[in-house]
Amino acid sequence: MRAFFAIIGHPVAHSLSPCFQQAAFDACEIDAAYIPLDLDPARAEDTLFFLKDLAISGFNVTLPFKELAYRKVDHVYGIASKIRSVNTVVAREGLWEGYNTDVPGFKKAYSRFLEKTGYGSGNFIVLGAGGSARAVLEALSSMDVPQIKVVNRSSDRVRVLLEELSRERQISMNSLEDLKSSLDGKDWHVINTLSRNAFPVRGEFPPLEPLDETKVASVFDLSYEREGDTECVSWARRKGIPSSDGLSMLLFQGALSFEIWTGKSAPVRKMAEAMAKALPERKDLPGQFSD
Ligand SMILES: NC(=O)c1ccc[n+]([C@@H]2O[C@H](COP(=O)([O-])OP(=O)(O)OC[C@H]3O[C@@H](n4cnc5c(N)ncnc54)[C@H](OP(=O)(O)O)[C@@H]3O)[C@@H](O)[C@H]2O)c1
């Protein structure tokens, strides 16, 4: 029987995962279909278990369901249990196993980005406190980072996150106004994990606008657009600051999900080609992903 995989989220229509995951299954001659499933957040718990009845083989989880997936899987493995966020589920003998590939996917994409920009040191500003911010903070914890400032709309969410993750690290909660006055020195690396609807007015970028751009060394945005730049990347370009969107992270975390589902090496080049085909305007792909 044809295996069935999916990405669940809300919204999920813009996701590129279906195109490159399907390309990976096809390249490895695995008889599988990978589809996007937009779940109503109000009924997501029930719908999730309906997927179990449908004998789904595995799925990716995107916003806003990573914390729900963490609570609902039967077993949680590796870094997912530490950051309480699951983005990859595999069904084995009727039980769901939860993993997190955002952490290693981000690490790989971000270290390549920093290498290319030539910035090996500095401090970090993380915008957001959701599931992907947890992944980013965990990834940064393995780097020798002097200071991390987290900024989010809801301060309660940051407080919980700091309680769970900060331990001995120099992570602090900041308002956007604080950032204006409290950035000492240069070489601040900004990592945006806010969802796309945090930027309601295209062409403006409220979360970065108050910053003194001369102190910002780089901008890495986990989000991506199918056409054009994200708001963060566009802000950085205007200011002449090195930047990247989240396509490389998307590819690397997706390749790791594929390996968890199939036990095979992911055909990363084929996946990158499929992504590039879906984004004809992006001439920098797939060269961006090659070793
Ligand atoms: N490239 C990749 O591979 C990759 C991987 C993971 C995630 N992502 C992207 O990262 C983004 C966040 O994902 P997530 O899983 O972390 O989502 P999440 O858990 O739902 O967190 C969303 C974050 O955005 C903030 N936010 C949402 N709406 C806002 C608004 N109207 N105004 C201000 N802040 C707002 C939330 O703040 P509050 O806490 O105040 O609600 C929270 O900090 C998404 O765009 C996702 O596609 C990309």
The ligand as an SDF file (V2000), in Angstrom:
LIG
                    3D

 48 52  0  0  0  0  0  0  0  0999 V2000
   12.8490   27.6310    7.9010 N   0  0  0  0  0  0  0  0  0  0  0  0
   12.4620   26.6660    8.6980 C   0  0  0  0  0  0  0  0  0  0  0  0
   12.8450   25.5090    8.5560 O   0  0  0  0  0  0  0  0  0  0  0  0
   11.5580   26.9940    9.8470 C   0  0  0  0  0  0  0  0  0  0  0  0
   11.4930   26.1260   10.9380 C   0  0  0  0  0  0  0  0  0  0  0  0
   10.6670   26.4770   12.0100 C   0  0  0  0  0  0  0  0  0  0  0  0
    9.9110   27.6490   11.9480 C   0  0  0  0  0  0  0  0  0  0  0  0
   10.0000   28.4530   10.8720 N   0  0  0  0  0  0  0  0  0  0  0  0
    9.2170   29.6930   10.7970 C   0  0  0  0  0  0  0  0  0  0  0  0
    9.3480   30.4080   12.0090 O   0  0  0  0  0  0  0  0  0  0  0  0
    8.1560   31.1280   12.2890 C   0  0  0  0  0  0  0  0  0  0  0  0
    7.6950   30.8360   13.7250 C   0  0  0  0  0  0  0  0  0  0  0  0
    7.3770   29.4720   13.9020 O   0  0  0  0  0  0  0  0  0  0  0  0
    7.0560   28.8790   15.3710 P   0  0  0  0  0  0  0  0  0  0  0  0
    6.8480   27.4280   15.2100 O   0  0  0  0  0  0  0  0  0  0  0  0
    8.0380   29.3750   16.3460 O   0  0  0  0  0  0  0  0  0  0  0  0
    5.6340   29.5720   15.6690 O   0  0  0  0  0  0  0  0  0  0  0  0
    4.9540   29.8380   17.0860 P   0  0  0  0  0  0  0  0  0  0  0  0
    5.3760   28.8480   18.0900 O   0  0  0  0  0  0  0  0  0  0  0  0
    3.4820   29.9810   16.7980 O   0  0  0  0  0  0  0  0  0  0  0  0
    5.5530   31.2890   17.5260 O   0  0  0  0  0  0  0  0  0  0  0  0
    5.1840   32.4480   16.8110 C   0  0  0  0  0  0  0  0  0  0  0  0
    5.9410   33.6640   17.3080 C   0  0  0  0  0  0  0  0  0  0  0  0
    5.4960   34.8080   16.5490 O   0  0  0  0  0  0  0  0  0  0  0  0
    4.9030   35.7700   17.4530 C   0  0  0  0  0  0  0  0  0  0  0  0
    3.7190   36.3890   16.8180 N   0  0  0  0  0  0  0  0  0  0  0  0
    2.7220   35.7640   16.1490 C   0  0  0  0  0  0  0  0  0  0  0  0
    1.8220   36.6600   15.6940 N   0  0  0  0  0  0  0  0  0  0  0  0
    2.2780   37.8960   16.0910 C   0  0  0  0  0  0  0  0  0  0  0  0
    1.7950   39.2190   15.9340 C   0  0  0  0  0  0  0  0  0  0  0  0
    0.6520   39.4700   15.2630 N   0  0  0  0  0  0  0  0  0  0  0  0
    2.5250   40.2360   16.4650 N   0  0  0  0  0  0  0  0  0  0  0  0
    3.6760   39.9950   17.1410 C   0  0  0  0  0  0  0  0  0  0  0  0
    4.1870   38.7370   17.3280 N   0  0  0  0  0  0  0  0  0  0  0  0
    3.5010   37.7100   16.8180 C   0  0  0  0  0  0  0  0  0  0  0  0
    4.5140   34.9960   18.6930 C   0  0  0  0  0  0  0  0  0  0  0  0
    4.4620   35.8750   19.7750 O   0  0  0  0  0  0  0  0  0  0  0  0
    3.5190   35.5840   21.0440 P   0  0  0  0  0  0  0  0  0  0  0  0
    4.2780   34.6110   21.9100 O   0  0  0  0  0  0  0  0  0  0  0  0
    3.3540   36.9240   21.6730 O   0  0  0  0  0  0  0  0  0  0  0  0
    2.2380   35.0050   20.5170 O   0  0  0  0  0  0  0  0  0  0  0  0
    5.6850   33.9890   18.7850 C   0  0  0  0  0  0  0  0  0  0  0  0
    6.8460   34.5840   19.3220 O   0  0  0  0  0  0  0  0  0  0  0  0
    7.1380   30.6770   11.2280 C   0  0  0  0  0  0  0  0  0  0  0  0
    7.0700   31.6720   10.2210 O   0  0  0  0  0  0  0  0  0  0  0  0
    7.7220   29.3970   10.6750 C   0  0  0  0  0  0  0  0  0  0  0  0
    7.3490   29.1770    9.3210 O   0  0  0  0  0  0  0  0  0  0  0  0
   10.8030   28.1540    9.8220 C   0  0  0  0  0  0  0  0  0  0  0  0
  1  2  1  0
  2  3  2  0
  2  4  1  0
  4  5  1  0
  4 48  2  0
  5  6  2  0
  6  7  1  0
  7  8  2  0
  8  9  1  0
  8 48  1  0
  9 10  1  0
  9 46  1  0
 10 11  1  0
 11 12  1  0
 11 44  1  0
 12 13  1  0
 13 14  1  0
 14 15  2  0
 14 16  1  0
 14 17  1  0
 17 18  1  0
 18 19  2  0
 18 20  1  0
 18 21  1  0
 21 22  1  0
 22 23  1  0
 23 24  1  0
 23 42  1  0
 24 25  1  0
 25 26  1  0
 25 36  1  0
 26 27  1  0
 26 35  1  0
 27 28  2  0
 28 29  1  0
 29 30  1  0
 29 35  2  0
 30 31  1  0
 30 32  2  0
 32 33  1  0
 33 34  2  0
 34 35  1  0
 36 37  1  0
 36 42  1  0
 37 38  1  0
 38 39  2  0
 38 40  1  0
 38 41  1  0
 42 43  1  0
 44 45  1  0
 44 46  1  0
 46 47  1  0
M  CHG  2   8   1  16  -1
M  END
$$$$
